[in-house]
Amino acid sequence: MKEHVGQCSLCKKEIYCLDGFLDGVVSEDKTLYCFKCAAKQEES
């Protein structure tokens, strides 16, 4: 099952829930990021 969750706050990529697993990251301040942008945020 594929459900649309939202889009990445930085690059605007569409993020989905795939079979119960979020295809992205929700930060502590409830911001949604794709995995690539989340990795960039952790580096800074």
C-alpha positions in Angstrom: 0.0 0.0 0.0 1.3 3.5 -0.9 -0.2 6.5 0.9 0.8 10.1 0.2 2.1 11.8 3.5 3.4 15.2 2.2 6.5 16.7 0.7 10.0 17.4 1.8 10.3 20.8 3.4 13.5 21.5 1.5 13.4 19.9 -2.0 9.6 19.4 -2.3 9.9 15.7 -3.2 6.7 13.8 -2.5 6.9 11.5 0.5 4.8 8.4 0.9 4.1 5.8 3.5 5.0 2.5 1.9 3.5 -0.6 3.5 3.6 1.1 6.9 7.1 2.6 6.6 7.6 6.3 6.2 9.8 7.0 3.1 11.3 10.0 4.9 12.1 11.5 8.3 10.1 13.7 10.7 12.4 16.0 12.7 11.9 16.9 16.4 10.1 20.1 15.4 7.6 18.0 13.2 9.2 19.0 9.9 9.1 16.4 7.1 12.3 15.7 5.1 13.2 13.1 2.4 16.2 10.9 3.4 18.6 12.8 1.3 17.7 16.2 2.8 17.6 14.8 6.3 21.2 13.6 5.9 22.2 17.1 4.8 20.5 18.6 7.9 22.4 16.2 10.2 25.7 17.3 8.7 25.2 20.9 9.5 
